[in-house]
Amino acid sequence: MLPGIVWFFLFSYVPLYGIQVAFRDFMFSGGFTGSPWAGLKYFRQFFDYYQSFEIIRNTIVISLMKLLIGFSLPIILAILLNEIRNVKFKKTVQTLSYLPYFVSWIVVVTLMQRLLTPYGGPVNELLGAFGVEPIQFLNNTSWFYQIIVGSDIWKNIGWNSIIYMAAIAGIDQQLYEAAKIDGASRFRQIWHVTLPGIRNIAVILFILATGSLMSAGYEQLLLLNGPATAAIGSVLDVHVINSGINEGRLSYAAAVGLFQSVIAFILILTVNRIARKISDVSLF
């Protein structure tokens, strides 16, 4: 455990010293401790910003859609893969589902632009063969959420299913044998053996996933959001990077980032407490 403990200490706990930037008028010449104290100045600036509510709303809506739609699909994929008896086909499907996770969002978005463009893209050409007019999928508010959630699921579903595959592999095979003797069908075995066997893992991962409700995904939204979709696509992650890097407002960006982290921490504690009362499964 020592390498992991050292890594988290160096990269997760030592940087907490820099949180004070959110409460100071940070200057490079003064550093963390030499910059003037500003208190809650930059937090007030964010909440006084005319788009702050819109940005928070967009972040929660997109994150909630990803969570509600994308959380269950890796479980379904893991169960389906577990039911495949052809080993070669199973490994092929696993490999194909894992690969998108290792592809950069820049490559994914470029691929989507080539496929979905109304100017000669294969998707629109196929639709045109059925008499459908070309559709502007990207930079279109009518398709924005579908594109964001769909591409996120396509990229991460295989990778997220790995832990469920491991949990299923750890289920006692005697339970399946006993279910077969009792006359349970494949569906009944899934319902009464597989799902209860991975329930605890699913609950823990769901608790952790709720912490990302204030983080909709920086790279994806930066690349897929444009002026036409800014009203529903502007999120906290992109706002923090633009404020801190592009505009040089480091204290303001730190304050918004700290606000995200505090809300995420509160969400995890709340959902963890609810899960402990309902299912007796929790992080602590």
C-alpha positions in Angstrom: 0.0 0.0 0.0 3.0 2.3 0.6 3.4 3.5 -3.1 -0.3 4.4 -3.2 -0.2 6.2 0.1 2.8 8.2 -1.0 1.2 9.1 -4.3 -2.0 10.4 -2.7 -0.1 12.3 0.0 2.1 14.1 -2.6 -0.5 14.8 -5.2 -3.8 15.0 -3.2 -2.9 16.3 0.3 0.2 18.4 -0.1 -1.5 20.6 -2.8 -4.3 21.4 -0.2 -1.9 24.0 1.1 -2.7 26.0 -2.1 -6.4 26.2 -1.2 -5.7 29.5 0.5 -5.3 31.1 -3.0 -9.1 31.1 -3.1 -9.1 33.5 -0.1 -6.3 35.8 -1.3 -5.6 38.4 -4.0 -3.0 36.1 -5.4 0.2 37.6 -6.8 3.2 35.6 -8.1 5.5 38.0 -6.3 3.9 37.4 -3.0 3.2 33.7 -3.3 0.7 31.8 -1.2 1.4 33.5 2.1 2.5 37.0 0.9 -0.5 37.8 -1.2 -3.2 40.1 0.5 -6.1 38.4 2.3 -9.4 38.7 0.4 -11.7 36.6 2.4 -14.8 35.5 0.5 -14.4 38.2 -2.2 -14.1 35.7 -5.1 -16.9 33.5 -4.0 -19.2 36.5 -4.0 -17.9 37.5 -7.4 -18.9 34.1 -8.8 -22.4 34.1 -7.3 -22.8 37.7 -8.5 -21.8 36.7 -12.0 -24.9 36.9 -14.2 -24.3 33.4 -15.7 -23.4 31.6 -12.4 -26.8 30.0 -11.9 -26.9 28.9 -15.6 -23.4 27.3 -15.3 -24.3 25.4 -12.1 -27.6 24.3 -13.6 -25.9 23.0 -16.8 -23.2 21.2 -14.8 -25.8 19.4 -12.7 -28.1 18.5 -15.6 -25.3 17.1 -17.8 -23.7 15.2 -14.8 -27.1 13.8 -13.6 -27.9 12.6 -17.1 -24.5 10.9 -17.4 -25.0 9.3 -14.0 -28.6 8.1 -14.4 -28.2 6.8 -17.9 -24.5 5.7 -17.9 -24.3 4.1 -14.4 -26.5 1.0 -15.2 -25.1 0.3 -18.7 -21.7 -1.0 -17.5 -23.5 -3.4 -15.2 -25.7 -4.7 -18.1 -22.6 -5.1 -20.3 -20.7 -7.0 -17.6 -23.7 -9.3 -17.1 -24.1 -9.9 -20.8 -20.4 -10.6 -21.2 -20.5 -13.0 -18.3 -23.3 -15.0 -20.1 -21.3 -15.4 -23.3 -19.9 -18.9 -23.5 -17.8 -18.5 -26.7 -14.5 -17.4 -25.2 -13.0 -15.9 -28.4 -16.2 -13.8 -29.1 -16.3 -12.7 -25.5 -12.7 -11.5 -25.5 -13.2 -9.7 -28.8 -16.3 -7.8 -27.5 -14.4 -7.0 -24.3 -11.4 -5.6 -26.2 -13.6 -3.5 -28.5 -15.5 -2.1 -25.6 -12.3 -1.2 -23.7 -10.5 0.5 -26.5 -12.5 3.8 -26.7 -11.4 4.6 -23.1 -7.8 4.9 -24.2 -8.6 7.3 -27.1 -8.2 11.0 -26.4 -11.3 13.2 -26.5 -9.7 15.2 -29.2 -9.6 12.1 -31.4 -13.2 11.1 -30.5 -14.6 14.6 -31.2 -12.7 14.7 -34.6 -14.1 11.3 -35.5 -17.6 12.5 -34.6 -17.2 15.6 -36.7 -16.3 13.5 -39.7 -19.1 11.1 -39.2 -21.9 13.5 -38.3 -21.2 16.5 -40.6 -24.1 17.3 -42.9 -21.7 18.0 -45.7 -20.9 14.5 -46.9 -20.7 12.7 -43.6 -21.6 9.0 -43.8 -24.4 9.2 -41.2 -26.2 11.9 -43.1 -25.6 10.2 -46.4 -27.2 7.0 -45.0 -30.2 9.1 -43.7 -30.4 10.7 -47.1 -30.7 7.3 -48.8 -34.0 7.0 -46.8 -35.2 10.4 -47.8 -34.2 12.2 -44.6 -32.9 15.7 -44.8 -29.3 16.4 -43.6 -29.2 16.9 -39.8 -26.8 19.3 -38.0 -26.0 17.0 -35.1 -23.2 19.1 -33.6 -23.7 22.6 -32.4 -27.4 21.9 -32.3 -29.3 22.4 -29.0 -31.8 19.7 -30.1 -29.1 17.0 -30.2 -26.6 18.4 -27.7 -27.5 16.2 -24.7 -27.8 13.1 -26.8 -24.3 13.7 -28.3 -22.7 14.5 -24.9 -24.2 11.5 -23.0 -24.0 9.1 -25.9 -20.3 9.8 -26.6 -19.4 9.6 -22.9 -21.1 6.2 -22.5 -19.5 4.9 -25.7 -16.0 6.0 -24.4 -16.3 4.7 -20.8 -18.8 1.8 -20.8 -16.2 -0.9 -21.4 -13.7 0.4 -18.9 -16.4 0.9 -16.2 -17.6 -2.7 -16.7 -14.3 -4.2 -15.7 -14.9 -3.9 -11.9 -18.3 -5.5 -12.3 -16.8 -8.3 -14.3 -14.3 -8.9 -11.4 -17.2 -8.8 -8.9 -19.1 -11.4 -10.9 -16.1 -13.6 -11.2 -15.8 -13.6 -7.4 -19.4 -15.0 -6.9 -19.4 -18.5 -5.5 -20.2 -20.9 -8.4 -22.0 -23.2 -6.1 -24.8 -20.6 -5.9 -25.3 -21.0 -9.7 -25.3 -24.8 -9.4 -27.8 -24.7 -6.6 -30.0 -22.3 -8.7 -29.8 -24.7 -11.7 -30.8 -27.7 -9.5 -33.8 -25.7 -8.3 -34.8 -25.2 -12.0 -33.8 -21.5 -12.3 -33.5 -20.2 -15.8 -30.6 -18.1 -17.0 -32.6 -14.9 -16.3 -33.5 -16.1 -12.8 -29.9 -16.9 -12.1 -28.9 -13.4 -13.1 -31.7 -11.9 -11.0 -31.3 -14.0 -7.8 -27.5 -14.7 -7.9 -25.6 -12.3 -10.1 -27.3 -9.0 -9.2 -27.2 -9.6 -5.4 -23.6 -10.7 -5.8 -22.5 -7.3 -7.2 -25.0 -5.1 -5.3 -22.4 -4.0 -2.7 -19.9 -3.0 -5.4 -22.6 -1.1 -7.3 -23.7 0.8 -4.2 -20.1 1.9 -3.4 -19.4 3.0 -7.0 -22.7 4.9 -7.1 -21.8 6.7 -3.9 -18.4 7.7 -5.4 -20.1 8.7 -8.7 -22.3 11.2 -7.0 -19.2 13.2 -6.2 -18.9 14.0 -9.9 -22.3 15.7 -10.1 -20.5 19.1 -10.0 -18.0 18.0 -12.6 -19.5 17.4 -16.1 -16.2 16.7 -17.8 -13.7 19.4 -19.0 -12.3 18.0 -22.2 -15.5 16.8 -23.7 -17.5 19.9 -23.0 -14.6 22.2 -24.1 -14.5 20.5 -27.5 -18.2 19.8 -28.1 -19.7 23.0 -26.8 -19.9 26.0 -29.1 -21.6 29.4 -29.3 -24.8 27.8 -30.5 -25.1 25.5 -27.5 -23.4 27.7 -24.9 -26.8 28.3 -23.1 -27.0 24.6 -22.2 -23.4 23.6 -22.5 -21.4 26.0 -20.3 -20.2 24.1 -17.2 -18.1 24.8 -14.2 -15.1 22.8 -15.4 -14.6 24.9 -18.5 -15.5 28.1 -16.6 -12.7 27.4 -14.1 -10.1 26.7 -16.8 -11.0 29.7 -18.9 -11.0 32.0 -15.8 -7.7 30.7 -14.4 -5.6 30.0 -17.6 -7.1 32.2 -20.3 -8.0 35.2 -18.1 -5.3 34.8 -15.4 -7.8 35.1 -12.6 -6.2 32.4 -10.4 -7.9 33.3 -7.1 -11.3 33.4 -8.8 -10.7 30.1 -10.5 -9.5 28.5 -7.2 -12.6 29.8 -5.4 -14.9 28.2 -8.0 -13.0 25.0 -8.0 -13.1 24.9 -4.2 -16.9 25.4 -4.3 -17.1 22.4 -6.6 -15.1 20.3 -4.3 -17.1 21.2 -1.2 -20.4 20.5 -2.8 -19.0 17.1 -4.1 -17.8 16.3 -0.6 -21.2 17.1 0.9 -23.0 15.0 -1.8 -20.8 11.9 -1.1 -21.4 12.2 2.7 -25.2 12.6 2.2 -25.5 9.7 -0.3 -23.2 7.5 1.8 -25.4 8.1 4.9 -28.6 7.3 2.9 -27.0 4.1 1.5 -25.9 3.0 4.9 -29.5 3.3 6.2 -31.2 1.7 3.2 -28.8 -1.1 2.3 -26.2 -1.3 5.2 -23.5 -0.7 2.5 -21.4 2.4 2.7 -17.8 3.8 2.3 -17.4 4.3 6.1 
